[in-house]
Amino acid sequence: MNARARQLDLLNRTVRDIDNDLNVSFEFFPPNSPAMEDTLWGSIERLAPLNPSFVSVTYGAGSGTRDRTHGVIKRIQKDTGLIAAPHLTCIDAGREELIDIAKDYWESGVRHIVALRGDLPNNSKKPDMYANDLVELLKGVADFDISVAAYPETHPEAPNAQFDLVNLKRKVDAGANRAITQFFFDMDSYLRFRDRCVAVGIDVEIVPGILPVSNFATLKRFADMTNVNVPDWMGKMYEGLDDDPTTRNMVGANIAMEQVKILRSEGVNDFHFYTLNRSELTYAICHTLGVRP
């Protein structure tokens, strides 16, 4: 069976054949306006009954954004009982400050952290710390459950794929418990990447990051910044839908469900959804795939 026929065969399987033992997690970002705050908490309330493995909250440069992240994390824990995982970066904080942040999280009941290097400021010098250093630092503070980032299509700053893979292994060797991938749409890129991880001794779960796409123009901007390949067929699926958000949402949900179905057939059980603080598409996808309250 050729690759195209195999893909069609996988897509034609019923959801009932692949919906067992599906684990999901969700990513949110801290709001910066009252309207966005209402949207965020409405989305968390909608998705919480799906019993995600954890929910992560992103983090930008500067203490103000970090404080908003911490506030969202604490409220999630207090009001929902979900496992909340803050993002933490090491670009704009020194080692002692990071140790203090980690201790504060641990004392607040936070046990899971997404450890990242963080985006470099423009014209930045070489950073003092990288993600593997942050993982090691966190493990030195307490036995955190740590997720790190992985890039099936290579980090945009990496000189080549092998360099990027070695960097991921450093993070795992430092104590990371799992890797969450950048979003992608080429299934083969993820599967090849997973095989290469195994080949170099990376033995943690490589959790695929799924981005339900409601706005193709926005996706293209994200993809250009993150070295993500957007296949030509995706552009064709969104043609003529600029003023039709309802149909765009249906297309985006369908693409994401096909991704999950294909990856489930390849033995993937865990999926991380980039919600962009919106619940509708993610909830519909999870519901259809059998993840229900």
N, C-alpha and C positions, 0 to 999 in steps of 0.2 A: 504494500500500500504506500503510495507516495505521500509526501508531507501534507499536501492540500487535502487529499482524500481522508487522511488520518484526522486532520483538524475538523473537517466536516462531520466525520463520524463521532468525534468527541462532542461537538456542539449539538448533535442530534440526540444524545443521551438524555434521558429524563432527569429532572432535578432529584427525584426520589433515589436515584442510583448513587448520588454523590453527596447527600446532605448530612451524612452521619459525622459526628465528631468535628464539626466546624467551629473553630474558635476565632473570635474577632476582637479587635481593639480599635479605638477611635482616637484621632488627633484633633485638638482644638487649638485656637490661639486666643490670647488675652484680649478682651475688647478695649477700645479706646474712645468709646462714646456710649451714652445711655441707650441708644437704639441698638448698637451692636451688642451691648450687654444683655438686653432683652432677648436678642436672637440667640446668643450663646446659651443662656440658661434654658430657653425653650428647647433648644436642640439637645442639650444634655438630659433634660427631663424626658424627652421623647425617646432617646436612645438608651437610657439607663436600664429599662426593663429587659433589654436584650442580653443583659449579663455579660458585658465585655470582660475579657481577661484583665484589661486595664484601660485607662484613658490617659493620654498624654497631653500636655499643654506646652506650647512652644515658648520660646524665650529669645528676645532680641538683645542687642547691645545696650548697655546702660542700666543703672540701678532702677530707674523708673519702670521699665518693662519687666525687669526681674521681680520687682515688688508686686506688679499686677499678676504675674505668673504665680507667685507664691500665694497671693490672695485667692486666686481661682482654685488652686490646688487645695488649700485649706477648706474652702467652701464645699468643693466636691466631696471631700472626705466627710465633712460634718453633715451635709444635707442629703447625700446620696448613698453613702456606704461603699461607693466604688473605689477600686484601687487607682489612685491618682499618681501619675508619673510626670514630674516636671522635667522639662529640658534644662540642661545646664551646660554652659559653654565656658571656655577658659581664655577667651581672647581679651576680655576687658576686666579681668580680676586676677589678682596675684594668688599665690598658693595659700597664704594665711587666710585671705578673705574667702577663698573657696572652701577651706576646711571649716571656717565658721558657718558658711551657708549649709554645708553638708551636715554639720552637727545640729543646726537649727531644724533642717528637714527631718533628721532622724528623731529629734525630740518632739517634733510635731506629728510623728507617726508615719512619715513618708518612708517607704522602704524600697521604692522603685524609682530610678532616675534614668533619663535618656541623656547619655554623656556625649557631647559633641565638641569639636574644636570651635566652631562658630565661624561666621563670615568675617573675612579680613577687611578692615577699613581701607579706604582708598590710599594708595601710596604707603601701605603699611610695611614695616620691616618684618623680618622673619619672626614668627611668634615664639614666645618663651616656652609655651606648652602646646602639646597636641592632644588629641582625644585619648590616645593610649596612656599619656601621663595623667589625664584627668581620671580615667578608670582606675589607675593604680592609686591615685590620691584618695578617691572615694572608698575603695576597698580598705585603705589604711584607716579610714575613719570608722567604718562599720560595714557589716556584711550586706551592703545594698544589692538589690536585684538590678542589674545594669543592662540597658539596651544601648547599642551603638548603631551608627549609620553604615549602610553598604550601598554600593553603586554598580548594578549589573552592567551599565553602559559606560562605566569609568567616571570617576570624579572629574569635573571640568579642569581642575588644577593639576591633576596627575599627569606625568609625562607619558605614561603608558599603562595598559591594563595590569601588567604584572606588578608594577610598582604599587598600584592601588590595592591589589590583592594582598601583597605583603603588608601593607599598612593596616588592612583589616585584621590580618592574623596577629599583628602586634596588639591590637585592641582586645582581641579574644584572649591572647596569652596573658594580658594584664588583668583579666578577670571578668570580661564582659560575658553576660549570660545568653544574649541573643543579638542578632543584627536585624535591623529593619531597613528594607531597601528604599531607595528613591523610587518614585512612581515610574512606571514603564508601561509600554503597550505591545512590545515585541516579546511574545512568550518564550521564544527560543533564547533570547538574551538572558532571561532569568534562569532558564534551565541549564544553559551552558555555564553560567556564573556559579550556580549551585554545585555543578559537577567540579568546577575548578576549585571551589572552596574545599570540597572533600579531598581533592587530590593534594592540597598543600597542608592538610591536617586541621582545617577549621571544622570543629565538631559541634558547633552550636546551631540552633535553628536559624535559617535565613528567611525571615518573615517578609513576604512580598507586600510592598506598599501599593494600595489600590486608590487611584484618584478618579472618582466619578465625575465626568466632564459635563458641565452644563453650558459652558461658554468656550467655544473653540478658540476664539481670538485670545482670550486670557490664557488658555492652555499653551498656545504657541509661544507666548511671552515667557511663561514659566519654563517651557521646554528649552528654549534658546539659552536661558540662563543656567540650566542644569545639565546640559549635554544629554538630553533625552530625545531619542528618535521618535518622531510622530509619523507613522506610516501614511502613505498617500491615501489609502483607503479610508482613513479616518476623516481627512479633509473632505472627501467626497460625500461622506455620510452627513456632514453638517452643512453642505452647500444649500443655499436658499433658506436657511433657518435663522438668519440674523434677527428677525422680528417675530420669531415663533418659539418662545421659551418652553412652552409645554412639550413640543415635539423634540426640542434639544434635550430636555430632561429624559424623555423616553429613550432617545438614542444613547445618551450617556449611561443610563442604567443598564441598557442592553449590552453595551460594550463591557462594562464592569462585570456583569453576570457571566458573560462568556469567558472573561479572564479567569474568574474564580472557578468555573466549571472545568476549564482546561487544566488549571493548576491542581485542582482537587484530584483529577484523574492521574496526575503525576505524583500523588502522594503528599501534597501540601495540605496541612490541616489548619494553619494559623494565617490570618490575614489582618493587615493594619490599614484602616480606611482613613484617608485624608479628607475630613469632612468639610473643611473651610467654614466651619461653624454652622453649617446647614445640615439639617437632619433628613430632609425629604428623600433624597436619592439614596443615601446610605441605608435608611430604614427600609425602603422599598426593596433594595437589593438583598439585604439580610433576610427580610421576611420571605421573599421568593425562594431564597436558597435554604430555608428551613431554620434560620436563627430567629427564634420567637420567644416572647415572655413565657 
